[in-house]
Amino acid sequence: MRGALGGPRVLLRRLREVMAEPVSAQQRLDKIVVLIAANMVAEVCSLYVLRVDGTLELYATEGLNPQAVHQTVMRSGEGLVGHVAKEANPINLSNAQSHPKFSYRPETGEEIYHSFLGVPILRAGNTLGVLVVQNRAHRTYSEEEEEALQTAAMVLAEMIASGELSAIAKPGAEPAVRRTLHLTGLALSDGIGLGHVVLHEPRIVVTNFIADDVHNELKRLDEAVEMLRADLDVLLESREMGDAGEHRDVLEAYRMFAHDRGWRHKLHEAVLTGLTAEAAVERVQSDTRARMMRQTDPYLRERLHDLDDLAHRLMRQLTGQDLAPSKEQLPENAILVARSMGPAALLDYDRKRLRGLVLEEGGTTSHVTIVARALGIAAIGQIENATGMVDPGDAIIVDGSTGDVHVRPPADIEAAYAERVRLRARRQAQYQALRDKPCITKDGQAIQLMLNAGLVVDLPYIAETGAAGIGLFRTELQFMVAQAFPRTSEQLLLYRAVLDAAGDRPVTFRTLDIGGDKVLPYMRAIEEENPALGWRAIRLGLDRPGLLRSQVRALLKAAGGRELRMMFPMIASVEEFDQAKAVVERELTHLRRHGHSLPERVHIGTMVEVPALLFQLDELTERVDFLSVGSNDLVQFMFAADRGNTRVSDRFDPISAPVLRALKSIVDTAKAHGKPVTLCGELASNPLGAIALAAIGYRMMSVTPSAIGPVKAALLQVDTQRVARFLSPLLEHPMGCAGLRSRLADFVADQGVQL
């Protein structure tokens, strides 16, 4: 190759000139393949573009039969070109025709060429096409030549991604980069969102690929890598990091990759071909992503996230750009797309402009999901490589009822969903008409429907939905979204605002349920083998009594002159309840002694979410003023299935005999002792789940705001006694309880109940 590394630099400069010329897309491609062939002293240079139908079409060639352009088409995986596209790896052969993947295409006239070098055209790890050079002589192309061809492919990737080639494409055979995508994931939050993509952690778009001064680019790259390493060292050595924890493990992994010689060597090689430092980072990460996306080993695929994050950090060092998009400039009808998100990050966005959320990760009971439901936005998780398949501004539809995501949808799909949105709006109007109607079943059973809440943003829903009150106020959300530990005075203001908004409706406050998967960013994390079973909720509160006392004091002060309902999470024994209740009694004594206004009455209850309490119900109900069942954790612990682990979280159905038997034992015991009981888990937010709960005796349920209408509409239609008679034999006889959900759904449908 001419002048070793002088060749690719000259090629890049000439490519830049061609890209700027005011010519048609086909003329530009024809000039590009001629340039590449001449620069690499190749007799053939051909460009194949991946089409929406998954095939590869010859778009331009120098050396093959020009009549084959736009006529030669092959499947992904077919021939050497198809193999390069499928595997996203280069192929370098001195005798292509002896390779088992070789596919003869007589219309191209390529039978006289023996050597073959093909590289994938990649962007964000996705294959957009294949770039090929060939020669008659039997030769193996050098590493420098392979590097030069990959660099040219990167420039072509941006041209393809721009949409310029659509003008010369056949209808129905457009380049795949802008194709319509229909993806299916895990439905997390009901609703339909039509809008445009906003990347939560946006890729920095490289606009200048070609370096004017390679030595200066190497210097910029090395300085950015050193700054990146220094920043990671500072983070790891800071006091706030502590000695252990998952966040520290992540940063340790980043530091390991940042000091990897192979990674830095690849970056250097990319710059030496004539790329800018930013383009080199983009190029190396796209190649790495393409390879690792095809790995089946879950550990290796998880490392892809580490490398992606590291590349993002390095790119920000080079460009000086911040990670997150400007919340103030969020477009109308924004659909957030992210690998993962915490609840605090979601709450940073303007709710009025947010229509949906798409995650590569995320489970049905994760906390970002709970917040999405509280905000009333459609959310879908488990969309693999979501962030790599979309660009900011892409049209997108999120169907939170089915788990479907449509990227760049055709007009008919968009029109159909727009009609569905209008239909849902009419249905919401029907639910609104039920707002002031008492929730009484067909057989005369009054059901109290209350809200699950946790933030000031939730408070207007009390009046909007006609809820009977707040059955669960998650006090930890205030702590999770704060930058520092909320003072007692700040807590007091929030609790007073909640009570004011509720008026004469009851509010049940749950004391802090932090720890496990609810890590506060400003508290030192404790590494545990099984955090969901570890030091969390009331256990943390009893071991850190100052934390519990300050919250209890704020609640008691906020409720001065009013009734206060307070409950403790994660109670596992009556002794723990006694200890927690003693904290409340001490705080009452303290406030009384200092002349503070006290609540008219304090009702103290507990969450039932640890299975051990099922065998202490009689002793417990003698002590408490009320019970509240947390079905999310109770089901998790009953089935030993971590609700945050998507591999097991939905293996077991809460509408099943074991769960309903346990829930029935709780409500029966509470009734026998004359104590009220509420169910406040996600089970009650599902109309079929609410019907099952009503049938086994629950008369108070706390649900997400968006579920009030559908659940009330379902309960108004149902005869709970008939459902109870249907369920009773299924729960009593183990052999008859298989497929309980579907059997119950069929039964209520036969009764004319519309869910």
N, C-alpha and C positions, 0 to 999 in steps of 0.2 A: 504494500500500500504506500502511496506517495507521501514522502516526508513524514512517515510514521504518524504522529498526532497532528501534523499540519493539515492532513486530508479532511478529517471531520470538522475542523474549525472553518476551513474554506467552504465546505459543504453547508454548514449552518449559516454562514454569512450570505451565501447565495440563496439558500432557502428563504431567509428573511426577506431578500429582495423580491423573490417570486411571490411570497405571501402578500406583499404590499402592492403588487401590480393590479391595475383595474381590468382584469380579464375574467372570463367565465370560469365556473368551477371546473369544467372538463379541461379547459385550456391550462388551468393552474396545475391540475393533476398530471397532465401530459408533460408539462415542463419539469415537474418535480421528479418524475421517474427517469427522465433523461439526465437530469442533474446527478441523481444518485448513482445511476449506472456509470456515468463518466467519472465521477469522483472515486468510485470503487473499482474502476477498470473491469466492470462486469458487462457481459454481453446482453444480459437480461435484467431488467428491474420491473417487478409487477406489484400492483397494489390490489388486494382483495378486501372488500368491506363486508362486515357482518350485517345481514339484513334482518328486518323485523320477523321474518318467518324462520330465522335460525340458520339460514344458508349463507354461503359466502359467494359474493359476486365479484368477478374481475372488473375493476373500475378503470384501470389504466395500465399500460405496459409499454416498455421499450425493449424490443427484441423478439417478443412473441408476435403471432399473427394479430395485427390490429383489428381484424374482423371479429376476433374472439371477445373484445371488450364489450361488457354488458350482456354477453351471450353465455360465457362460461360460468356455470353456477355449480357449487358442490355443497354437500351437507357438512355441518360441523362434525369433525372426526373422520371425514372422508379424505383420503389422500394425505400427502404430506402437509399441504396447506391446512386442511381441516384438522389434522392432528396438532399442529402448532396452535390453532385457535382453541381447541378443546383443552389442551394441557397448559396453555399460557406459558410455554417454554420454547426457547429457540431450538431449531434443528440445524445442524451443520454437517453436511455429508459430501464426501468426495465422489461417491457414485450413487446418486439418488435412486436410480432405477433398480438397484439391488435391494432397496429397503422394502420390507413387507408392506408398508403403508403406501407405497408409491401407487398412484392412480393415473393411468394414461388418458390424456384428453387430446384426441387427434386434431381438433379444431385449433389448438394453440400452437402446434408445430414445435413443442418443447422436447421432442424425442431426441434431438441432437445435443441436448445439454445434459451434462453429467453432474457437475458440482452444484450444490444447492445450499443456500443459507436463508432460512425463514425465521422472522421474529414476530412475536405478537404485538399488535398495536394496543397499548393498554392505557386506561384512564381510571384512577381510583380502584385499581385491581380488576376492572371489568374489561373484557376483550372486545375491541371495536372492529378489528380486522387483522390482516396479516400482510407484512411487507417482505418481499422475496427478491434475492439476486441469484443469478445462475451464470455458469460458464461452461463452455464445451470441454475444457480440460478437466482432468481428474485432479482436483485440488481441495484441500481443507482450508477454509477461510480462517484468518488469524483472529486472535482475541480482539485486536484493535479494530479490525473490520466489523466484527460482530457488534462491538461497542458502538461504532459509528452508525451502523444500521439501526440499532435500538434508539439511538439519539434522534435520528431522522424520524423514526416511528413515533416518538413522543410529540414532535412538532405536528405530524399528520393527525395524531389523536385529537389535538385541539381544533384542527380544521374540521374533522369529522363531527366533533362534539358541538361545533358552532351551528350546525344545521345547514351549512352551505351546500352540501351534497344532495339535499332533498330536492333541489331544483332539477337535477339530472336523473333522479331515481324513477323507476317505473311505479305506477300506483299500486300500493299493496306490498311493495318491495323496498321501502325506504330504509335508510341506515338504522340499525337497531338502537343506536345511542339515544335517539329521540323517540323510541317506540313506546307504545302504550304498554303499561305493565299492570297485570292483575296479580296481586300478592295476597296470600291468606295467612293470618296469624292468629293470635289468641285474643278474643274479645275481652277487654278490660273494663270499659265504661261505655254504657249504652249511649246512643245518639248518632247523628250523621253530621259530619263536618265537610263542607265544600270550601276549598280555599287554595292557598299557595304555600309552597314549602318554605319553612324557615329552619335552617340547621341550628340546633342548640349549640353545637361546637363546630362552627362553619369551617370548611376547608378554605385555606387562603388561596385565592386564584392567582396563579403565576401568569403574568402578562408579558414578562421579558425572559425569553428562553435563551437567547444567544448572548454570550459574554463578549464584551469589547476588550476586556483585559483579563485573561485567564489567571494570571498570578494574583491580581487583586481579588478575584473571586475566591481563590484558595485561601487567601488571607482572611476574607470576610467569613468564610465557612469555618476556619479554624478558631477564629475569635468567638463565633456564635456557639460552637461546640464547647469551648472552655467556659463561656458564660453559663451555658446550660448545666454543665457539670457543677460549677460553683453554686448555682441556685439550688440544685438538688442537695448538695452538701449542706448548705445553710438550712434548708428545710429539715433535713434529717437530724441536724445537730441542735435544732431549736428545742426549748423546754416543752413547748406545747405538744410536740410529737410524742413524748413519753418514750418508754422503752420497748413497747410492743403494740400490736394492733394491726388490723388489715390495711389501714391507710399507710402505715409505715412499710409493710411488706410490698405494697405497690410501688412506693418511691424507691425502695431498695432494688426492685426489679428494673425500674427506670435507670437507676444509677449503673446497674450492671450492664445494661444495653448501651448506655451513653459512653461507657469506657471500653466497649467492645472494639477491638482493632479492626476486625473484619468489616463492621458497619462503617467505620470512618474511612477505611480503604476504598470501599465501594463508592462513597460520596466523593472522594478525591478523584477516582477514575472517571466518574460522570462529569466532574468539572473539567478535567483534562481533555475531554472530547469537545469542549467549547460551550458547555452549558453554564448558565449563571448558577450561583450557589442555591437559590430557591428552586430552580428547575432541577438541579441535581437531587435535592431532597425529595421533590415530587417524584422524580424518575425512580429512585432507589426504593421508595416506599410503595409505589404502585407495583413494581416488580415483586417485592416481598409479599404484598397483600395478595396478588394474583396467585402466587405459589401456596401461601398458607391457607387461603380460602378453600383450596382443593385437598387439604389435609383432613383426615378423619379422626386423628387423635385429638380429643377435647383439650388436652393440656397445651398442645401446639397451637390450636385455634385460639385459646385464651391468651397466649403470648402475642397473637396478632394485635389484640387490643392494646397491650403494653407498647408495642412498636408503633402503632398508630398514634397513641398519645405522645410518645417521645418525638415522633416526626412533627406533630402539631406544635409542640413546645419549641423545637428547633426552628421551625418556620416562623414562629412569632418572634424569636430572638433576631432572626434575619430581617424581618419586615417591620418590627416594632408594633405590629397590630395586636389588639387585645383578643382574648379567646371568645368572649360572648358577643352576640349581636346587641346593638343598642336597643334597650327595651323601649325607649321613647320613640324610636323609629320603626316599631313593629308594624308591618302592613296590616290593612284590614283583612279579615278572614285568614288569619295565620294558622297554619298547621305545623306544629313543632315536630321535627324528626331528630331523634337522638339515639345514641347507643344505650345509655341509661340516664336516669335523672333521679335526684332526690326531691322530696316534697318542697323543700325551701326554694330550690331552683325553679320549679314550676310556678310557685307563687310570685316569683320576681316579675313574671310577664303580665302585661295588661290583660285582665280577664275579658274586657269588652271586645278585644280584637282577636282573642284566641278561640279557635273553633275545633281543634283536635290535636291529638298527640299520637305519634308512632314511635315505638321503641324497638330496638334490636333485642332487648332483654325485657324484664318486667313480668310479674305474676299477678293473678287476680286479686290477691289480698296484700300485695306490697303497698307501702305507704304512699308512693306517688300515685298509685291507682286509686286509693281511698280519697286523696286530695282531688284527683281528676273528677271523680264522681261527685264530690262535694261542690266543685266548680261547675258541674253540669256539662263537661266537654267529652266528646267521644274519644276513646283511647284504645289502642291496639298494641299488643306486645308480641315478641317472638317473630319479628320480621327480619330474617337474616340479611345482613349487609344492607340494611335500609339506608344508612348514611352514604353508602357508596353508589346507590342506584338512582339517587335523585340529585338535582341541582337546585340551589336557591331560586325561588320564583316559579318552579314547576307547578302546573295545575295538579291538584291531588284531591281525592275523595276518600274519606275515612268512614267506614260503616262499623260503628262500635257494637251493633247488635249481632253481626255475623262474623266479624274479624276480617272483613275484606278491605283491601286498600287498592285504589285505582290511581296509578300515576300517569299523568298526561292522558287523561281519558278521552275517548272519541266523543263526538257531539251527542250521539244517541244515549250513551251511558250517562253523560252529564245531565241531559234533559230528564232521563228517568229518575236520577237521584234528586234533581231539583223538585220533581213532582212528589217524591217521597218526603222531602223536607216540608213541602206544603201540606201533605197529608198528616205528617207528625204534628205540624202546627195546629191543624184542625183538631187532632186528637188531644193535644195539650189544652186546647180551648174547652173540649169536653171534660177533661180532668178538672180544669179550672171551675167549671160549672158545679163540680162536686165538692168544691173547697169547703163550703159552709154546711154541707150535708153530713149529719152524723154517720159514722162508720158502723152500721148495724147490719149484720148478716140476715139472710132470708129467714132464718129460724130465730131471729130476735136477739142474737148475741152482740153486745156492744164491744167493739174493739177500739182501743186507744192507739192511734198512730202518732208517733213522735219522731223527732229528727235526731240523727247523728250529726254533731257539729264539732268545731274546734277552733274557729277563727271568727273575727269580727265580720268577715265577708259572708259568713253563713247566716248571720242574724236576720237579714230581711226575709229569708225563706220561711220563717215562722209564720208571718202574716200571709205571704204569698201562697203557701201550701195549705193553710188552715190546720197546721199540725197542732196536736194537743199539748205540745211542749217539747223540750229537749230531753230525750231519754238517755243520751250519752254526750257529754261535752268532754272532748279529749283535751285536757289541759296541756299535754306535752307538746302540742303543735306550736303553741306560743314560744316554747323553749327551742324547738327545732328550727324555727325560721329566724330567731334572733341571732345577732352577731356576738352577744355576750349574755351571761346568765341574767334573766329578767329580775329586777329588784322586786321586793315585796310590794312596794308602792305601784309598780307597773302591773304586777299580777292583780292587785286589788282593783285597779281601773278597768281591766279587762273583765273580771268577774262581775263587777258592778254593772258594766255595760250590757253583759249577757242577761243579767237578772232584769234590768230595765227594759230590754227589748222583749223579753218573754212576758212581762207584765204579770198577770195572774196565772199564767201557765207554769207548770212545774219545770225545773231544770235540775238534772242530775249531773253533778261534776264528778269526774273520775280523777283521783289524784295521779300524780306523775307516773306514766308508764314508759319509762326510758330504760335504756340498756338493751342487750340483745342486738336486734337489727335497727334500733332507734338510737343512733349514736349522735350525741350533741357535738358539734364541731369544736366547741371551746372546752370540752371536758376530756380528760385523758382516758383513752380507750383501754379496756382491760381485755387482753386476749384470752379467749375461752374455747375449749374444745367444742362445746355445744351451746352457743350463746342464747338460743331460744329457751334453753333449760337452765340458764345460769343466773348471774347476778343482775337482776332487772326488777323493775316495777316496785312492789312493796318491799321486796328484799333489800333493794338499794335504799329505799326510804327509811327502813328500820335501822339499817347499818349506818346511815348518814342522817341521824334524827334532825339535825339543823335544817336540812333540805326539806324534809317533810313538815317540820314545825312552821317554817316560813310560809309554805304554801297553805297549810291549814289556817294559819293566822290571817292570811290575806282573804281566804274564803269566808271565814267567820266575820271579819270586819265588813266585807262587801255585802253580806246578807243581814246587816244590822236592821232590826225591825221587821224582817221577812223570814220565811221558812227557807231552810237550807237542806239540800239533799246531797250527800257526799258518799262516794263509795271507793273502795280500795281494789286495785287490780292485782291479779296473780296470787291471791290468798290461797295457800295450800293446806292450812290447818286452822282450827278454831283458835289455837294459841296465838297465831299470827294476827288474827282479827282482833283478839283481846289487846295485844300490844299496840296495834294501830289505833284502836279506839281510845286507849289510854292517852295517846298523844293528843287527841282531840279534847279529851276531858281536861288535860293539863293546860291547853291553850285557852279553853273556856274559862278556867279558873284565873289564868293570868289576865285576860281581858276584863273579867268581872272585877278583879282586884284594882285594876287601873281605870275603872269607870267608863269603859268603852260600851257603846251600844251593841247589844247581843242579838242574835237571831231570835225570832219568836219561838222557833223550834228547830232542832237539828235532827234530821233523819240520817242515820248511818247504816250503810249497807255494804255489800261486797259483790265483786264479780265472781261468777262461777265459771271458771275456765280451766281449772286444774282438775283432772279426773279424780284425784284423791278426795276432793270435796263431795263427790257423789256418795261416798261412804261415811260422811259426817253430816249429812243434811239435817238430821233431827237436832243434833247439838248446835249446828250453825243457826238454824232458823229460830231457835230459842233466844239467840243473842242479837240478831240483826233486826233492823226495821224494814228492810226490803232486800230482795235479791235481783241481780241483773246477770243474765247469761251472755257470756261472750262466745258466740258459736264459732268464730274464726279460730281462736286458740284452742277451744275445747276439742274441736274436730281434729286440729293439728296434733294435739297431744294424744288423743284417743287412737289415731291411726299411725302415730310416730312418723308423720309426713310433714316435713318442713314446708310451711305455706309460702316461703320465699324461694324455694327450690323448684323450678318449673319442671324438673324431671319427675317429681313425685307429688307436687302440690295438687294436681287434679286426677290422681289415680283413684281417689276415694270420693264417694258422693255424699254430701251432707243430707240429702233426702234419701236416707237408707235406714234399714231397721235398727242397726246399732245406735246410730245418732238419735233417731226419734225415740227409742226406748229410754235413752239417758235423759233426753230433754223432758220426756213425760214424767220420769221419776222426780225431776226437780220441781215441776209445776204442781204435781200431786202433793209432794211433801210441803211445799210453801202454802198451798191451799189448806192443808190439814192444820197448819199452825197459824192460819189467818194472816199470812204475810204476802204482800204484793210481789210479783215477779215480772220482770221485763226481759225480752230477748233483744239484744242490740247488735248482733253480728250481721254479716252480709246475707245470711240465709233469709232473714225477714224482708230484705229488699227485693227479693224475687217473688212475683205473684204466686207461683206454685208453692214455694217454700212457706209463704205467709199462710196459704190455705192449710198446708199440713200442720203448721204451728197452731192455728186456730182450732183445728180438729182435735189436737191432743190437749187443748186446754189453755193456751196462751191468750190473754186478753189485752196485753200491752206489748207493743213492738216498737222498736226504734230503728228507723231506716234512713237511707240517704235521701236528700231533698227531692231528687228526680224520681224516686220510687214511690212517693206518697200517692200520686195520681193513679198509676197502674195498679198498685197494691189495693188501694181503696176500691177502685172499680171492680177488681176481681172479688174482693171480700163481700161487696154488696150483692153479688150474684149468687153466692154460695150458701148452701145449707150445711152448716158445720156438723150437725148431728148425723146427716147421711154420710158425710165424708168420714166421720169418726167410726161409724158402723162398718164402713168399707175397710178402713185401716186396721181396726182392732184385731181381726183374725190374722192379718199379715204380720203384725208386730208380735203376736203371741206365739205363732208357730214358725220357727226358723226356716222350715223347708218351703214356706210359702212367700218368702219376702224378696226373692230374687227379682231384679228389675223393678224395684219399687217406684222409682221416679216415673218411668214410662207408664206403668200401670195406673198410677195416681193421675197422671196427665190425661190418659184416655178416659178415666172415670169422670173427672170434672168436665171434660169436653162433652161426654154423653149427657151430663146434667145441664148442658147449655151454657156453661161458663166460658166466656171468651177471655183468654189470657193475652 
